[in-house]
Amino acid sequence: MNLSLRQAILLRVNDKTNEELREVIEDSIGGEERVLPGLGVLFEIIWQHCDDETQNGLIETLQGHLG
């Protein structure tokens, strides 16, 4: 079986509880750079399933914390 990085990440978090998902995210933030692709995949899912208002809020949050 040959999995893509995205598929491997999704398999890792599949069937996790809300608390377990939070732990995965919090453990990844500020950690090693090798976990950044995983956060990217999770953010992609969040982004794709948010309405425009939520996306705009995420962008404003990001913008407010850059430079």
Protein Blocks (a to p, Z undefined) as FASTA:
>chain_A
ZZdfklmmmmmmgoiafklmmmmmmmmgopafklmmmmmmmmmmmmmmccfklmmmmmmm
mmmmgZZ
